[in-house]
Amino acid sequence: MRVLFSVSAWPGHYFPMVALGRRLLATGHELRVLCAPSQAGAVTAAGLPAVPVLDGLDMVLQARLSHYWQAQAGGWPHPWLPPHPETGAELSDLADFDFPAYRREHRENTLAATVRSFDAAVSVARSWRPDVVVHDRLSLDGLLAARVTGVPAALHLWGPVGTDEPGELRLMPGDPTGSFARYGVAEPTPDSIRYVIDPCPQRLRPAIGAATRLDVRYTPYHGALDGTDPAPARPGDRPRVCVVWGTSVTAMVGPRSFVVPELVEALAGLDVEVVVLLSAADRDRLPDPGPARVLTGAPLDRVLPGCAAVIHHGGAGCVMTSVAAGVPQLAVTFAGEQAANADRIAAAGAGRHLPGAEFGVDVVRKLVGELVTDRAYPTAARLLADQDAARPGLDSLIDQLGQLG
């Protein structure tokens, strides 16, 4: 079977697809991954064959623009203004960014890049002739290629937010270029998605409308980490709490959303052992970790076993890895989809959600104290992990992909 992946220009969007790609190759199938040049290194490092022909939209820029519009509409929930969409610097006044001028300057180039991506995807599909296409929620290039060549396409979710969601969570880009119409196929809508690959356990099962659900067990992947920091030894007598923070939060929401120093301060008031996972770029932002151990090269799934709780920003990768490990979660969120992820973990009884606008050292200390002392949380978290472990494996999913029509 020939399988064509199509991915957007943000690693966290396609990392949930890596295990499937590796298994396809290991079992004798052929795979190509359509991506932007900026993602070719990460795709190749994952062991997957990259085809870097897409003009991927800058996901950080798109998020910053969205936050700017939110602030203009009066819906920005934080006490600081969002970052400048182009520079990332914190705005002192919304007037410091001229959106009409930005739109006039960049709209045509952005549309042209989108057209190039669509055409490149169709060209690859026409020449390579895949049997099935798998794409993430923001990569319409593969969906267009599938429809033009008449092969099935499956959308791969990255967490517990599905394709049939209310309001701003109903996330699917449109086609302002008219490329779908140009190729003679209907413009995509969430309702037109036929197949959805869902890695979530039963209690987190997201809404996907009338689409056919293809269940699969979640397999963590956190990039080609060099592992210079080994996973810590098993915890001692005190409960171990892991703090992990995604680089996307600071880039998209602004530097004041980096609350790791305050999290470490909150945990210092509890009788717990603390392990902090940071990127090398963020390490200097925590100059005094106190007794906490800071790791910059250990994958989250290697650190979580033995932890009594984990604190993160609500990103799907952190949420799903914690689900698979059966660890109670505290999500401190600063964006809509992350908040939805956190709400669903809380509704399952496996954690708590603290919106960033309500953040404070005392409330963090209180919530973590509850997570490590109330047995209801680890019981619910273990139920999610057991449900995840009982889901079909990758070979079953591959068989299903081969039978799509």
LOVEXZA-895337 format. One record per residue (C-alpha): y, z, x. Coordinates in steps of 0.1 Angstrom, whole numbers, plus 5000, padded with zeros to 4 digits. Layout:
Y; Z; X $
...
//
This chain:
5000; 5000; 5000 $
5035; 4992; 5012 $
5061; 5018; 5003 $
5099; 5014; 5007 $
5120; 5046; 5009 $
5157; 5044; 5003 $
5178; 5074; 5013 $
5214; 5085; 5011 $
5235; 5095; 5041 $
5228; 5132; 5040 $
5196; 5146; 5056 $
5191; 5173; 5030 $
5187; 5146; 5004 $
5157; 5130; 5020 $
5141; 5158; 5040 $
5119; 5166; 5009 $
5105; 5130; 5012 $
5095; 5134; 5049 $
5061; 5150; 5042 $
5052; 5121; 5018 $
5063; 5096; 5044 $
5042; 5111; 5071 $
5012; 5114; 5049 $
5015; 5077; 5038 $
5015; 5067; 5075 $
4986; 5091; 5083 $
4964; 5076; 5056 $
4969; 5040; 5066 $
4997; 5029; 5043 $
5028; 5010; 5054 $
5063; 5026; 5052 $
5099; 5015; 5058 $
5129; 5038; 5053 $
5162; 5021; 5043 $
5190; 5043; 5056 $
5225; 5042; 5071 $
5228; 5039; 5109 $
5241; 5075; 5109 $
5207; 5086; 5096 $
5185; 5065; 5118 $
5181; 5092; 5145 $
5171; 5119; 5120 $
5147; 5095; 5102 $
5131; 5084; 5135 $
5129; 5120; 5147 $
5109; 5128; 5115 $
5083; 5102; 5126 $
5093; 5077; 5100 $
5102; 5040; 5107 $
5140; 5036; 5100 $
5156; 5004; 5088 $
5193; 5012; 5093 $
5209; 4985; 5072 $
5227; 5005; 5045 $
5264; 5012; 5046 $
5260; 5048; 5034 $
5288; 5067; 5018 $
5301; 5097; 5038 $
5287; 5125; 5017 $
5310; 5151; 5032 $
5340; 5130; 5023 $
5327; 5124; 4988 $
5322; 5161; 4983 $
5357; 5169; 4996 $
5372; 5143; 4973 $
5353; 5158; 4943 $
5366; 5193; 4952 $
5402; 5180; 4955 $
5399; 5164; 4920 $
5385; 5197; 4908 $
5415; 5216; 4922 $
5439; 5191; 4907 $
5423; 5196; 4873 $
5426; 5234; 4877 $
5389; 5240; 4880 $
5387; 5251; 4916 $
5373; 5286; 4915 $
5381; 5299; 4950 $
5412; 5318; 4962 $
5419; 5291; 4989 $
5426; 5254; 4984 $
5398; 5229; 4992 $
5397; 5212; 5026 $
5417; 5180; 5032 $
5393; 5152; 5022 $
5398; 5132; 5054 $
5404; 5159; 5081 $
5385; 5189; 5067 $
5415; 5212; 5074 $
5424; 5237; 5047 $
5452; 5224; 5025 $
5482; 5246; 5021 $
5494; 5225; 4991 $
5475; 5199; 4970 $
5505; 5175; 4977 $
5495; 5174; 5013 $
5469; 5148; 5004 $
5481; 5116; 4986 $
5451; 5105; 4966 $
5467; 5074; 4951 $
5476; 5062; 4985 $
5441; 5070; 4998 $
5426; 5050; 4970 $
5448; 5020; 4975 $
5439; 5020; 5012 $
5402; 5025; 5010 $
5389; 5013; 4976 $
5383; 4977; 4986 $
5365; 4986; 5019 $
5344; 5012; 5000 $
5333; 4987; 4974 $
5326; 4961; 5000 $
5304; 4985; 5019 $
5285; 4994; 4987 $
5279; 4957; 4980 $
5266; 4952; 5016 $
5242; 4981; 5011 $
5229; 4967; 4978 $
5225; 4932; 4993 $
5207; 4945; 5024 $
5183; 4966; 5003 $
5174; 4936; 4981 $
5170; 4914; 5012 $
5146; 4938; 5029 $
5126; 4942; 4997 $
5124; 4904; 4991 $
5112; 4898; 5027 $
5089; 4928; 5031 $
5075; 4929; 4995 $
5068; 4966; 4989 $
5044; 4978; 4962 $
5066; 5007; 4952 $
5100; 5021; 4961 $
5109; 5058; 4964 $
5145; 5069; 4965 $
5166; 5100; 4964 $
5190; 5109; 4936 $
5220; 5093; 4953 $
5204; 5062; 4967 $
5207; 5034; 4942 $
5200; 5008; 4968 $
5163; 5012; 4965 $
5164; 5013; 4927 $
5182; 4979; 4927 $
5158; 4965; 4952 $
5128; 4976; 4931 $
5143; 4961; 4899 $
5151; 4928; 4915 $
5117; 4924; 4930 $
5098; 4938; 4899 $
5081; 4967; 4915 $
5081; 5003; 4903 $
5106; 5029; 4916 $
5102; 5066; 4917 $
5132; 5090; 4921 $
5123; 5120; 4944 $
5140; 5152; 4934 $
5151; 5176; 4961 $
5150; 5208; 4940 $
5152; 5223; 4905 $
5181; 5201; 4893 $
5166; 5171; 4874 $
5178; 5138; 4861 $
5185; 5150; 4825 $
5212; 5177; 4831 $
5244; 5186; 4813 $
5279; 5178; 4825 $
5286; 5175; 4862 $
5249; 5182; 4871 $
5240; 5148; 4855 $
5244; 5134; 4889 $
5238; 5097; 4894 $
5263; 5073; 4909 $
5273; 5043; 4889 $
5278; 5007; 4901 $
5315; 5000; 4903 $
5307; 4968; 4922 $
5288; 4951; 4894 $
5259; 4944; 4917 $
5232; 4953; 4892 $
5247; 4928; 4868 $
5251; 4902; 4896 $
5214; 4904; 4902 $
5206; 4902; 4864 $
5194; 4938; 4859 $
5207; 4966; 4838 $
5231; 4991; 4854 $
5212; 5024; 4861 $
5216; 5055; 4840 $
5197; 5088; 4842 $
5179; 5077; 4810 $
5166; 5045; 4826 $
5147; 5063; 4854 $
5110; 5057; 4847 $
5093; 5079; 4873 $
5104; 5112; 4889 $
5087; 5130; 4917 $
5090; 5167; 4911 $
5083; 5193; 4938 $
5091; 5223; 4916 $
5067; 5249; 4903 $
5062; 5253; 4866 $
5088; 5280; 4860 $
5115; 5259; 4878 $
5105; 5226; 4862 $
5137; 5206; 4858 $
5146; 5184; 4828 $
5139; 5147; 4834 $
5142; 5132; 4799 $
5117; 5106; 4790 $
5106; 5098; 4826 $
5071; 5103; 4837 $
5068; 5133; 4860 $
5048; 5130; 4892 $
5040; 5165; 4903 $
5036; 5174; 4940 $
5035; 5206; 4961 $
5067; 5213; 4980 $
5063; 5208; 5018 $
5092; 5222; 5039 $
5109; 5201; 5065 $
5141; 5212; 5083 $
5147; 5185; 5108 $
5134; 5180; 5143 $
5144; 5215; 5155 $
5137; 5221; 5192 $
5123; 5255; 5185 $
5141; 5271; 5215 $
5142; 5303; 5195 $
5107; 5313; 5185 $
5100; 5328; 5151 $
5104; 5366; 5154 $
5074; 5389; 5155 $
5062; 5405; 5123 $
5086; 5430; 5109 $
5081; 5467; 5116 $
5086; 5496; 5092 $
5120; 5484; 5079 $
5122; 5455; 5054 $
5133; 5423; 5071 $
5162; 5403; 5055 $
5168; 5367; 5067 $
5203; 5352; 5064 $
5204; 5314; 5067 $
5236; 5293; 5062 $
5239; 5255; 5057 $
5264; 5235; 5077 $
5273; 5216; 5046 $
5291; 5245; 5030 $
5318; 5249; 5056 $
5323; 5212; 5059 $
5326; 5206; 5022 $
5342; 5238; 5009 $
5363; 5249; 5038 $
5361; 5274; 5067 $
5366; 5305; 5044 $
5332; 5298; 5028 $
5315; 5308; 5060 $
5307; 5343; 5049 $
5280; 5351; 5074 $
5300; 5378; 5092 $
5306; 5396; 5059 $
5269; 5392; 5050 $
5259; 5408; 5083 $
5284; 5436; 5077 $
5270; 5442; 5042 $
5234; 5444; 5056 $
5245; 5469; 5083 $
5249; 5494; 5055 $
5212; 5491; 5045 $
5181; 5503; 5063 $
5169; 5468; 5070 $
5161; 5445; 5099 $
5183; 5414; 5099 $
5175; 5379; 5113 $
5203; 5353; 5111 $
5195; 5316; 5113 $
5225; 5294; 5123 $
5231; 5260; 5137 $
5243; 5259; 5173 $
5277; 5247; 5160 $
5281; 5278; 5138 $
5268; 5303; 5164 $
5302; 5310; 5179 $
5315; 5318; 5144 $
5295; 5350; 5145 $
5309; 5366; 5177 $
5295; 5401; 5170 $
5262; 5401; 5151 $
5257; 5438; 5158 $
5220; 5447; 5157 $
5211; 5414; 5139 $
5190; 5389; 5158 $
5205; 5354; 5157 $
5183; 5323; 5160 $
5195; 5288; 5165 $
5163; 5269; 5168 $
5137; 5283; 5144 $
5128; 5265; 5112 $
5132; 5286; 5080 $
5096; 5283; 5069 $
5085; 5299; 5102 $
5109; 5329; 5098 $
5104; 5337; 5061 $
5068; 5351; 5063 $
5071; 5388; 5063 $
5106; 5389; 5050 $
5115; 5411; 5021 $
5145; 5389; 5011 $
5165; 5359; 5021 $
5202; 5352; 5017 $
5215; 5316; 5016 $
5241; 5293; 5000 $
5219; 5279; 4972 $
5211; 5246; 4988 $
5179; 5230; 4975 $
5161; 5231; 5009 $
5167; 5268; 5013 $
5158; 5275; 4977 $
5126; 5255; 4978 $
5114; 5268; 5012 $
5120; 5304; 5000 $
5100; 5296; 4968 $
5071; 5282; 4988 $
5072; 5314; 5010 $
5073; 5338; 4980 $
5104; 5356; 4992 $
5131; 5370; 4968 $
5164; 5352; 4972 $
5201; 5361; 4970 $
5222; 5329; 4967 $
5259; 5330; 4974 $
5271; 5297; 4961 $
5303; 5276; 4964 $
5293; 5244; 4946 $
5280; 5233; 4912 $
5245; 5222; 4920 $
5239; 5251; 4943 $
5250; 5274; 4915 $
5225; 5257; 4892 $
5197; 5262; 4917 $
5206; 5299; 4920 $
5208; 5304; 4882 $
5173; 5290; 4879 $
5159; 5312; 4906 $
5175; 5342; 4889 $
5162; 5332; 4855 $
5127; 5331; 4869 $
5132; 5367; 4881 $
5128; 5358; 4917 $
5163; 5365; 4929 $
5200; 5370; 4922 $
5230; 5346; 4921 $
5264; 5357; 4935 $
5291; 5331; 4929 $
5314; 5327; 4959 $
5344; 5335; 4937 $
5329; 5370; 4931 $
5318; 5376; 4967 $
5323; 5409; 4984 $
5306; 5431; 5010 $
5298; 5459; 4985 $
5283; 5437; 4959 $
5261; 5419; 4985 $
5249; 5453; 4997 $
5241; 5464; 4962 $
5222; 5432; 4953 $
5201; 5431; 4985 $
5193; 5467; 4980 $
5179; 5459; 4946 $
5159; 5429; 4960 $
5141; 5450; 4986 $
5134; 5480; 4964 $
5127; 5466; 4929 $
5091; 5453; 4929 $
5098; 5430; 4900 $
5116; 5405; 4924 $
5087; 5400; 4949 $
5063; 5399; 4920 $
5082; 5370; 4904 $
5087; 5353; 4938 $
5050; 5355; 4945 $
5043; 5339; 4911 $
5065; 5310; 4920 $
5048; 5306; 4954 $
5013; 5307; 4937 $
5024; 5281; 4912 $
5037; 5259; 4940 $
5005; 5263; 4960 $
4984; 5253; 4930 $
5003; 5220; 4925 $
4988; 5186; 4935 $
4990; 5177; 4971 $
5004; 5146; 4988 $
4971; 5126; 4985 $
4972; 5130; 4948 $
5008; 5118; 4947 $
5000; 5088; 4968 $
4972; 5079; 4944 $
4997; 5081; 4915 $
5022; 5059; 4933 $
4995; 5033; 4938 $
4988; 5032; 4900 $
5024; 5028; 4888 $
5032; 4998; 4868 $
//
